[in-house]
Amino acid sequence: MDKVNVTIDGIVAAVPSDYTVLEAARSLNIDIPTLCFLKGINEVGACRMCVVEVERARTLQAACVLPVSEGMVVRTNTPKVREARKTILELILARHNRECTTCSKNLNCELQKLCDEMNIKEVPYQPYEMKVEIDDLSPCVVRDTSKCILCGRCVNVCKKVQGVGAIDFSKRGINTMVTPAFGQSLNDVACIGCGQCIKVCPVGALSEKDDTEEVWQALSNPDLHVIVQTAPAVRVGLGEEFGMEKGAPVTGKMVSALKRLGFDKVFDTDFAADLTIIEEGNELIDRLNNGGKLPLITSCSPGWVKYCEHFFPDFLDNLSTCKSPHEMFGAIAKSYYAKKEGIDPSKIFVVSVMPCTAKKFECKRPELSGTGYADVDVVITTRELARMIKQARINFAKLEDSKFDKILGESTGAGVIFGVTGGVMEAALRTVAEVVTGKELQNVEYTAVRGLEGIREAQVKIGDLDVKVAVANGTGNAKALLDRIRKGEANYHFIEIMGCPGGCINGGGQPFIMDKNEIYMSEVDRADSLYNIDRSMPLRKSHLNPEVKTLYDEYLGKPNSEKAHKLLHTHYTKRSRF
Amino acid sequence: MSEPNVNNGCRCGCDAGSKMDVQNSKLKEADEIIYKHKTQKGPLLSILNEFQDSFGYLPRAALEETSKVLDMPLAEIYGVATFYSRFTLKPRGEHTISVCLGTACYVKGAKDIFDELLKELKLDGSGETTDDGKFTLEATRCLGCCGLSPVMMIDGEVYGRLTPEKVPEILKKY
């Protein structure tokens, strides 16, 4: 890359010629504040927080969209710049519903942080009266337009990254709002509930539907047997809520915290992930051998499943009929576990702790009630669990480690990597390879399907068969992949799709990353952490999970048996794209 | 590999279109407009312009069809449709109310008259039509009778020296 010479705050440096002033400054350790900017997703210069003085330019310039040029002289900290930034913040505050202490983003708000850093002490303008209209009809995402600062991040993450476009700017001038088409509720449009909009919202205009109160009530109800399960990605995210480093594995402390909160049993969704692999692996073998519908596409991610129902209904027969792991868990808890422990299934209350907001919609699907009761009663996110732990005044960092309870708590390394893009594929290949060849697999790490790129392809030799696989993460990438298949430009036997970029580790319910420059790095850290846990496990193939084996021996019979189908499999519904 | 199942309502492979095409002859006309402009660069504004001219407003079914054919989110199209004051999402009302917001009327309190009308008719802004299709409210510039300011006009009839209190009484006549 060619370089150009720039001078920023007196520092002379050669920087790549395709840099913006913002990138050049940050590469020189000069920070310019930003608010609407989101690398690669929202680079629009809308909020003007990043204004700088550029020699020979008539006005202040937005550093996030201004390309560097030879001989450019930039000043980032002059009275004029400071004054402009202050005025911009004051104007934003005059049109913002400032109820910070009761806001969902309190202490995680980028606007709040900037106001602190820019020394804003008062708002000199008469506040514009914001009409408070809260859209809380969606089980996943709550919108409060009175807090929206119109930065456009949510619009672009939904449209460009997720390929959904459920929300956009409407009207103009002072009346501008971010809304679904025709001002409808998110619940009535093709929102997939992934929650990526919540993750990027700099303020509290978007938040998850808080279901913690329902969990507290269940915990204090003496008639209920309340059990909890935790998804793989939760254990490498939760610690961040308590000041630990990104991706820190906190499995043992998390189990201790859940026991202290009063759950009767603390189980692991990883157990059900292993179970999913047995069912789905055998489904793949069956479809390969018996001319079934191919490619088989994974169905663990409820954001992806809903996306498929809205936008690719012609692929619904390609979806695995397997329920997602936590739903399988719920069905097993209210049948096998209930029978074994002698508990009335109507008294079992299943809570799922998930990195995901889309699972809140999933657990309310009427078809997911294999026992006659809802498989899962409530889903809370990693962030909601953190709030419960804080509310209960548990000193998380100082907790001792505990182990998951039996008989739904044992797992393998294959189960834990479900939390990262490529993990379900790798877990399935480990099992399918051994089932098909009948030989023990020596090298269990399929590194070809690992990584955080949006779409990855590989060819894997299983017995005599060359199995063509693909992995996509983020529904926008899924769209690109499926469009190619529709056009006949690509073909596979098996595809893994996760709705969120990076997979569940970056789910819509995971802890916020305040510094949005670090989003990608935190994905890497959380992914590494899951692969480390996998490597440290004595068992790394799902079919070796002893509790899963017992479950089949004592209750389900064979994989894909009639009983397994009744409890562990589901069907899908074509939905409108509007 | 599965082929998208093609049916008569919609070209994207879903069946959402089939619900609309039965009763909606407008959809056929909308389709002709969409396909006429589809290949040009940035076709949306041309399509919406022609919808507005042909139908007198932007029918929702036509916007949904546009979304499918252009593979563009409906929310984005709705954003464009609500950005430009030229576009309306409802057919024009039976009566058109034009409120002058020109300088003379404005200093005599035309804004209060306009706000009162918004309240009475339960509307959000200029160019909108009431749910019952009775009134369309518009803000206009000078109507040429500043001596009567503040002024509004309903279907060509001028009402002058208005106060907010007079507004409900006048509306009752229609």
Interface residues (C-beta under 8 A of the other chain):
Chain A: K159 V164 G165 A166 I167 D168 F169 S170 K171 R172 N175 T179 P180 A181 F182 V189 K293 P313 D314 F315 D317 N318 I485 R486 G488 N491 K574 S576 R577 F578
Chain B: M1 S2 E3 P4 N5 C12 G13 C14 D15 A16 R60 L63 E64 S67 K68 M72 P73 L74 A75 E76 I77 Y78 G79 T82 F83 L89 D124 G125
